[in-house]
Amino acid sequence: MAAPLAGLRFSLAGPGRVGSSLARWAVAAGAELAAVAGRQPGQAAWPGGPPCAAPEDLATAGEDLLLVAVSDGALREIAAGLARRPQARVVLHTSGSLDASALGELRAAGSATGSLHPLKAFPRPLPDPAEARGTFFAVDGDPEAQALAFRLAAAWEGVAAEVPAAARPLYHF
């Protein structure tokens, strides 16, 4: 049986606790990690992981997904910077308090945009894909972005549901 994310090619912007965990879960489910961008270019994204590029150098055109896992306060600025270069078919962010509109500049540049927020504490990176089992993922955004978010959650044996923008503040508290 093929891995559930076989054939999915993606990059990650923001290799912190959440980003590195989700990226490693995706790779464990058969996805291919093409590049990682972070605040410390040239350094490993995580122990034994790929080296980071600078966010402004990340161009993911031709890829299926760009996963953006940066702080809520930095999300719009990072999205605007990423929108200056061709990006993946779908861009998902992991913010719990912001909806897909935070990626507006990437959407205007041609990517389908959405969010995929795990309702889980990440006190440290959680590389074991078993950590994802049963996790709830809040999803919103363009139909293509939502479809990919649901596919990721299913591959990780999580549970996903659409959480509309108006409900996100309530959901996140």
N, C-alpha and C positions, 0 to 999 in steps of 0.2 A: 504494500500500500504506500502511495506517495505521501510525503510529508505535507501537512495542510497548507503550508506557505511556500511550497516548492515553486520556483519560477518568479517569486516576488523579489524585486531588487529595490533596495531602499537606502537612504542616508539619514543620519541623525544630526541635528543641531541641538547641542546641550547634553553632554555626556555625564550629567550629575547622577544622583541616586535614582531618580525616576527614569531618565533617558537611558542610562546604561542598563538598567534592569529590563526595560521593555525591548531594547535593541537585542539583548542577549536572549530574551524569550523568543523573539522573532527568528533569530538565527537557529535556535534549538528546534523551532518548528519548520525549518527548511528554507527560510528567506536568506537572501544574500545581502550582506552589509557592504555597501560600496564605499562610503566615506563617512567621517565623523568630523564635525566642526565644534570647536569650543574656545574657551577663553585663553587656553594655553597651547597655541599652535606648536607643533613639533613634539609635544609630550604625548605619552600614551593616554588614550581616552580612559582606560582602566588598566589594572595590572594585566599584562599580556595582551592588551587590546591594541587596536590600530592607532597610529599617530593622528592627532587632531590637526585639521586645517583651520585657518581663520574663518569665521563665519562669512566675511565679505568675499572669500574666495570660493565658497561652496556653490557649485552649479550642478544641479541634479537632473537636467533635461534628459529625457529618455528613460528615467527611472519611474517606477510605479508609485513610490511614496517618499516624501520628505517628512520625517517625524521631528517636530519642534518641541523640545522639552526644556524650556527656559522659564525663569521666574515670571509671574504674572506682570510685574512692573516693567520687565524688559521685553515682553512678547511683541508689542506693536512696533517697537523700534527695530528689533531683530527681523520681524516680518518685512518691514519696509526696506531694510538693507538687503535681505534675500531676494526681494522682488526686483532688484536691479539686474539680476542674472537669471537666465532660464532655469526653471525649477521643474520638479517632478509633476506628473499628471495629477497627483493628489498630495495635498499638504494637510497633516493633522497636527494639532497642538494638544498638550496634555493638561492645560489649565482647568481647574475646577470652577473658578469663579467667572471666567470669560468664555463667551461663546465663539462661534466660528467667525463672527464679524471682526474679531481681533486680527484676522489674517486677510483683511480686506484688500490690501495692496497686492498680496500674492494672488488673490482671486482675480483682481483686475488685470494681472499679468498673465492669466490663462490657466492657473491651477484650480482644480476643484478643492474646496477647503472645508474643514470640519474640525471637530474636537473629539478626543478619545481620552477621557479622564478616569483613571483608576481610583476607585474609592478604597484606598488602602494606604496605610502608613508605610513610608520608606525611611526608616531611621538610618539605614545604610543601603548601599546597593544590594539588590536581591537577585543574584544571577541565576538561581535555580528556577527553572520554569514551573516547578511544582508550586511555587509561591503564587502563581497566577490563578490556580484552580479555585473556582468559586468567587473570584473577585468581581465586583460590579463595576462596569465601565459606563460612564455617562457619555452619550454620543449626540452630536448635532452637526448641522452643516448641509452642504450640497448633497444630492442623492448619491453621486458617485463616491464622495468622501464617506458618507454614512455606510455605504455598502462595504467599503474597505475596512472601516472601523469595526463593523459587525464581524467581518471575516477574521480580523486579528483576534478579537475577543473569543470567538469560537475556537480558533486554533490554540489559544492558551487555556481552553476549558473554563473561560470566564463567562459572565452573563452581561449582556449589553442591552441598553434601552435608550431611546431618545429622551433627552431631558431638554425641553425647550428653553430658549434664552430667558424668558420671564421666570422660570422655575429655578434657574441655576443659583441665585443667591440663597434660596431656601434649601436647596439640595446641598450646597457646599457648607452650610453651618451645622 
